[in-house]
Amino acid sequence: MTEEAILKGCLQNNAVAQRELYNKYSPKMLAVCYRFAHNREDAEDMLQEGFIKVFSQIHTFENRGAFEGWIRRIIVHTCINILKKNKKFNESIDIIHATGVQVREESVHSIVQAKQVVECIRLLPIGYRTVLNLYAIEGYSHKEIAGMLEIEESTSRSQYTRAKSMLEDILIRKKIIVNKPKQSAEWFAAVNK
């Protein structure tokens, strides 16, 4: 089925078209959810809730921009709303968490693996992880993040700075990157693939 046929079928509540849409986009969207979630089960719950919203709001898609991007925005907002509803974002954020990170002894070859970077991102406290995902990976501005998370823009900026520093330290300790200045941008590029 073409994307146009899938969209048309979904607008008519056609179960086959809905299944096609889900099968086509759920793997990528699960990866998005996984970066926000505490574990795979939470990510799958976020994905299911997100797709319920996609199907219920599909009539609002106006063919401006990519359909996948529209779905992704709904999924990201669903993840944020779930975190806020469960008060997970408001958990205390303390730099001391960085000292408790388990470090693998094995060395990684010179290529940064996206899966390893995502796993390292998931080691961050939820507040840091959320801001880092929204800013560096999803491309939201600090102003937009502040609005979504109901925090000050300066809080978003400081959490991003702390998250980036903590993530770089984790990546260095896991020997995924060698040093901060030269390779720090590489791990964002790897996650966005």
SERO-4910 file (N, C-alpha, C, O; in steps of 0.05 Angstrom, whole numbers):
BEGIN
 pado doro    nc1    nc2    nc3   cac1   cac2   cac3    cc1    cc2    cc3    oc1    oc2    oc3
  Met    A     17    -24      0      0      0      0     17     25      0     38     26     14
  Thr    A     10     44    -15     24     70    -15     17     86     10     -4     80     23
  Glu    A     33    105     16     28    122     39      1    136     36    -14    139     55
  Glu    A     -5    145     12    -30    159      6    -54    140     11    -74    148     22
  Ala    A    -51    115      2    -73     95      6    -76     89     36    -98     85     46
  Ile    A    -54     87     50    -55     81     79    -69    104     93    -87     99    109
  Leu    A    -62    129     86    -74    152     99   -104    153     93   -120    158    111
  Lys    A   -111    149     68   -139    149     60   -155    127     75   -177    132     85
  Gly    A   -143    103     77   -156     81     91   -159     87    121   -180     81    133
  Cys    A   -139     99    133   -140    106    161   -161    127    167   -175    126    187
  Leu    A   -164    145    148   -185    166    151   -213    153    151   -232    165    161
  Gln    A   -215    130    138   -241    115    137   -243     93    158   -260     76    157
  Asn    A   -224     94    177   -222     74    199   -220     45    189   -230     27    201
  Asn    A   -206     42    166   -201     16    154   -179      2    171   -157     12    173
  Ala    A   -186    -21    182   -167    -36    199   -142    -45    184   -120    -45    196
  Val    A   -144    -53    159   -121    -61    143   -102    -38    140    -77    -41    142
  Ala    A   -112    -14    133    -96      9    130    -83     17    157    -59     25    157
  Gln    A    -98     15    178    -86     21    205    -63      2    212    -43     11    223
  Arg    A    -67    -23    205    -46    -43    210    -21    -37    193      1    -39    203
  Glu    A    -26    -29    168     -3    -22    150     12      2    161     37      2    162
  Leu    A     -3     22    170     10     46    181     27     39    206     50     47    209
  Tyr    A     15     23    223     29     14    248     54     -2    241     75      4    252
  Asn    A     51    -21    223     74    -37    215     96    -21    202    120    -27    205
  Lys    A     89     -1    187    108     15    173    124     34    192    148     37    188
  Tyr    A    111     46    211    123     66    228    130     58    256    145     71    270
  Ser    A    119     36    266    123     29    294    152     23    301    160     30    323
  Pro    A    168     10    284    196      5    292    212     31    298    226     33    318
  Lys    A    209     51    280    223     76    284    211     91    309    227    103    324
  Met    A    185     90    312    173    104    334    179     90    361    180    104    382
  Leu    A    182     64    361    190     50    385    218     59    394    223     62    418
  Ala    A    236     64    375    262     74    381    261    101    394    276    107    413
  Val    A    242    118    385    238    144    397    229    141    426    239    153    444
  Cys    A    208    124    430    198    119    457    219    107    475    220    114    499
  Tyr    A    235     90    465    255     76    481    275     96    493    285     92    515
  Arg    A    281    118    479    299    138    489    287    153    513    302    164    529
  Phe    A    261    154    514    248    168    536    240    150    559    239    159    582
  Ala    A    236    125    554    226    106    573    247     95    592    271     95    586
  His    A    237     84    614    255     71    634    263     43    625    285     34    630
  Asn    A    245     30    611    250      3    601    234     -3    576    218     14    568
  Arg    A    237    -26    565    224    -33    540    194    -34    543    179    -25    525
  Glu    A    184    -44    566    155    -46    570    143    -18    570    122    -13    559
  Asp    A    156      1    584    146     29    585    147     40    556    128     55    549
  Ala    A    167     34    541    169     44    514    146     34    497    134     48    481
  Glu    A    140      8    500    118     -4    485     91      8    493     74     12    476
  Asp    A     88     14    519     63     27    528     61     55    516     40     63    507
  Met    A     83     70    515     84     97    503     77     95    473     62    111    463
  Leu    A     88     75    460     83     71    431     53     65    426     41     77    409
  Gln    A     41     48    442     13     41    439     -5     66    443    -23     71    427
  Glu    A      1     80    465    -15    104    470    -11    125    448    -30    139    440
  Gly    A     14    127    438     19    146    416      4    139    391     -7    157    378
  Phe    A      3    113    384    -11    106    360    -42    108    363    -56    113    343
  Ile    A    -52    105    387    -80    111    391    -86    140    384   -106    146    372
  Lys    A    -68    158    393    -71    186    387    -67    192    357    -82    208    345
  Val    A    -49    178    344    -45    181    315    -71    174    301    -80    190    284
  Phe    A    -83    151    308   -107    143    294   -131    162    300   -147    167    283
  Ser    A   -132    172    325   -154    189    332   -151    217    321   -170    232    318
  Gln    A   -126    225    314   -121    252    305   -113    253    275   -105    274    265
  Ile    A   -114    231    262   -105    229    234   -119    249    216   -108    258    196
  His    A   -144    256    222   -159    275    206   -147    303    208   -154    320    191
  Thr    A   -129    308    227   -116    335    229    -91    337    212    -81    359    209
  Phe    A    -82    315    201    -58    317    183    -66    331    158    -84    324    144
  Glu    A    -50    352    152    -57    370    129    -39    367    105    -38    385     88
  Asn    A    -23    346    103     -4    342     82     16    364     79     26    369     57
  Arg    A     22    377    101     44    397    102     67    383    116     65    376    140
  Gly    A     89    379    103    111    365    114    108    335    112     88    325    101
  Ala    A    126    321    123    126    292    122    106    280    141    104    288    164
  Phe    A     93    259    132     74    244    149     88    232    172     78    232    195
  Glu    A    112    221    167    128    209    188    135    229    210    135    223    234
  Gly    A    142    253    202    148    275    221    124    282    238    126    287    262
  Trp    A    100    282    226     75    287    240     71    265    261     64    271    284
  Ile    A     75    240    253     72    218    272     92    221    295     86    217    318
  Arg    A    117    227    288    138    229    307    132    250    328    137    246    352
  Arg    A    121    273    320    114    295    339     93    284    359     95    290    383
  Ile    A     73    270    349     53    259    366     65    239    386     59    240    410
  Ile    A     83    222    377     96    202    394    112    217    415    111    209    439
  Val    A    128    236    408    145    251    427    127    265    448    133    263    472
  His    A    106    278    439     88    291    458     74    271    477     70    277    500
  Thr    A     68    248    466     56    227    483     76    218    504     69    215    527
  Cys    A    101    214    496    122    206    516    124    227    538    125    220    562
  Ile    A    125    252    530    128    274    550    104    274    568    107    277    593
  Asn    A     80    272    557     56    272    574     55    249    593     46    252    616
  Ile    A     64    226    585     65    202    603     85    207    625     79    202    648
  Leu    A    108    218    618    128    224    639    117    244    659    121    241    683
  Lys    A    104    265    649     93    286    666     70    274    683     69    280    707
  Lys    A     53    258    671     31    246    686     41    228    708     29    228    730
  Asn    A     61    214    703     73    196    723     93    209    741    105    197    758
  Lys    A     96    236    737    114    252    753    143    242    752    159    247    770
  Lys    A    150    228    730    177    217    728    196    240    722    220    238    730
  Phe    A    187    260    707    205    282    701    214    298    725    236    309    726
  Asn    A    197    299    745    202    314    769    219    300    789    225    311    811
  Glu    A    228    276    783    246    262    801    271    279    805    279    294    787
  Ser    A    283    277    828    307    293    834    329    287    814    334    264    807
  Ile    A    342    308    807    364    306    788    390    313    803    393    336    811
  Asp    A    407    294    805    431    299    821    455    288    806    454    266    795
  Ile    A    476    303    805    500    296    791    513    271    803    529    258    790
  Ile    A    506    264    828    517    241    841    510    215    826    524    195    829
  His    A    488    215    811    480    191    796    502    182    777    504    159    770
  Ala    A    519    201    768    539    194    748    560    175    760    572    159    745
  Thr    A    564    176    786    585    159    798    576    130    800    592    112    803
  Gly    A    549    125    799    539     98    801    536     83    775    525     61    775
  Val    A    546     93    754    542     81    727    561     57    725    585     59    731
  Gln    A    550     35    716    566     11    712    581     14    686    570     21    665
  Val    A    607      9    686    624     12    662    632    -16    652    643    -32    667
  Arg    A    627    -21    627    637    -46    615    667    -43    610    677    -22    604
  Glu    A    680    -65    612    709    -65    608    717    -68    579    739    -61    571
  Glu    A    699    -79    563    707    -84    535    710    -58    519    695    -38    524
  Ser    A    728    -58    501    734    -34    485    718    -36    459    715    -57    447
  Val    A    707    -13    450    692    -12    426    711     -1    404    727     17    409
  His    A    708    -12    380    725     -2    358    718     27    352    701     38    365
  Ser    A    731     38    333    729     67    328    702     78    320    697    102    322
  Ile    A    684     60    311    657     70    302    638     71    326    636     52    342
  Val    A    625     94    328    605     97    350    579     83    342    568     89    321
  Gln    A    570     64    357    546     49    351    522     63    363    521     69    387
  Ala    A    502     67    347    478     81    356    465     67    380    455     80    398
  Lys    A    464     41    379    451     26    401    466     31    427    453     34    448
  Gln    A    492     32    426    508     37    450    503     65    461    501     69    485
  Val    A    501     84    443    496    112    451    468    114    464    466    127    485
  Val    A    448    101    452    421    102    464    422     89    492    409     99    510
  Glu    A    436     67    495    438     54    521    451     73    541    443     74    564
  Cys    A    471     88    532    484    107    550    466    130    557    465    140    579
  Ile    A    450    139    538    431    161    543    411    151    564    403    166    581
  Arg    A    403    126    562    384    115    581    395    113    610    379    109    629
  Leu    A    421    115    613    433    115    640    430    142    654    434    144    678
  Leu    A    424    163    639    421    189    650    395    191    667    376    177    662
  Pro    A    395    208    688    371    213    703    349    223    684    355    235    663
  Ile    A    324    217    690    302    221    671    300    250    662    294    255    638
  Gly    A    304    269    679    303    298    671    324    305    651    318    318    631
  Tyr    A    349    296    656    371    301    637    365    288    610    367    300    589
  Arg    A    357    262    612    352    246    588    329    259    571    332    260    546
  Thr    A    309    269    584    286    280    569    295    305    554    288    308    531
  Val    A    308    323    568    317    348    555    337    342    533    336    354    512
  Leu    A    356    324    538    376    317    517    362    306    492    369    314    470
  Asn    A    343    288    496    328    276    474    313    298    458    314    298    434
  Leu    A    299    315    473    283    336    459    300    356    444    294    363    422
  Tyr    A    322    364    456    339    385    444    358    374    422    357    382    399
  Ala    A    374    354    430    395    345    412    386    325    391    397    324    369
  Ile    A    366    310    397    357    289    379    332    296    364    330    293    339
  Glu    A    312    307    378    287    314    366    287    342    353    270    348    336
  Gly    A    306    359    362    309    385    349    291    407    360    288    428    346
  Tyr    A    280    404    383    264    425    395    282    446    407    304    440    415
  Ser    A    272    471    408    287    493    420    283    491    451    265    478    460
  His    A    301    505    465    298    506    494    272    519    502    260    512    523
  Lys    A    263    538    487    237    552    492    214    532    489    196    531    506
  Glu    A    215    516    468    194    496    463    194    475    485    174    466    495
  Ile    A    219    466    493    221    446    514    210    457    540    196    443    555
  Ala    A    217    482    546    207    494    571    176    494    572    164    488    592
  Gly    A    164    500    549    135    499    547    124    471    551    104    467    565
  Met    A    136    451    538    126    424    539    129    412    567    111    399    577
  Leu    A    152    418    580    157    406    606    148    424    630    151    416    653
  Glu    A    139    448    623    130    467    644    153    474    663    150    473    687
  Ile    A    176    480    651    199    489    666    209    515    654    199    524    633
  Glu    A    228    528    667    240    552    656    258    545    633    270    523    632
  Glu    A    261    564    614    279    559    592    308    556    602    323    539    591
  Ser    A    316    571    622    343    568    634    347    541    646    369    530    646
  Thr    A    326    529    657    327    502    668    333    482    646    349    463    649
  Ser    A    319    485    623    323    468    600    353    470    591    365    449    586
  Arg    A    363    494    589    390    498    580    410    485    600    429    471    591
  Ser    A    406    489    626    425    478    645    423    448    646    444    434    649
  Gln    A    399    437    644    396    408    644    409    395    619    421    374    621
  Tyr    A    406    409    596    419    399    572    450    399    575    463    380    568
  Thr    A    460    421    586    489    423    590    499    401    608    519    388    603
  Arg    A    485    397    630    493    376    649    490    348    637    506    330    641
  Ala    A    468    344    622    463    318    609    485    312    589    495    289    588
  Lys    A    492    332    573    513    328    553    540    321    566    554    303    557
  Ser    A    546    335    587    571    330    601    571    302    614    591    287    612
  Met    A    549    295    627    547    268    639    548    246    618    561    226    622
  Leu    A    534    251    595    535    231    574    563    228    563    572    205    558
  Glu    A    576    250    558    604    248    548    622    233    567    638    216    558
  Asp    A    619    237    593    634    222    613    628    192    612    646    176    613
  Ile    A    603    185    609    595    157    607    607    145    582    618    123    582
  Leu    A    605    159    559    615    149    534    646    145    535    656    126    524
  Ile    A    659    163    549    688    161    552    695    137    570    713    121    563
  Arg    A    680    134    592    686    112    610    680     85    598    693     65    604
  Lys    A    660     84    580    654     60    566    671     56    541    669     36    526
  Lys    A    689     75    537    708     74    514    694     74    487    704     63    468
  Ile    A    671     88    486    657     91    461    668    115    446    669    115    421
  Ile    A    676    136    461    690    158    449    716    162    465    718    153    488
  Val    A    736    174    453    762    177    466    764    203    482    774    203    504
  Asn    A    754    225    471    755    250    486    731    268    479    718    263    459
  Lys    A    726    287    496    702    304    492    704    323    468    686    321    451
  Pro    A    723    339    465    721    360    444    719    349    416    704    360    400
  Lys    A    735    329    409    736    320    382    712    304    373    703    307    350
  Gln    A    701    287    390    680    268    382    653    273    393    635    257    388
  Ser    A    649    294    409    623    296    423    599    298    404    577    289    411
  Ala    A    603    310    381    580    313    363    574    287    349    552    283    339
  Glu    A    593    268    348    589    243    334    567    226    346    553    212    332
  Trp    A    564    227    373    544    209    384    516    218    379    498    202    377
  Phe    A    512    245    375    485    254    367    479    245    338    457    236    332
  Ala    A    499    247    321    496    238    293    489    209    292    473    200    276
  Ala    A    503    193    309    498    164    308    470    157    317    458    138    306
  Val    A    459    171    337    432    165    346    411    173    326    390    160    324
  Asn    A    416    193    310    396    203    291    395    186    265    378    191    248
  Lys    A    412    166    262    412    150    238    389    131    238    385    115    220
***
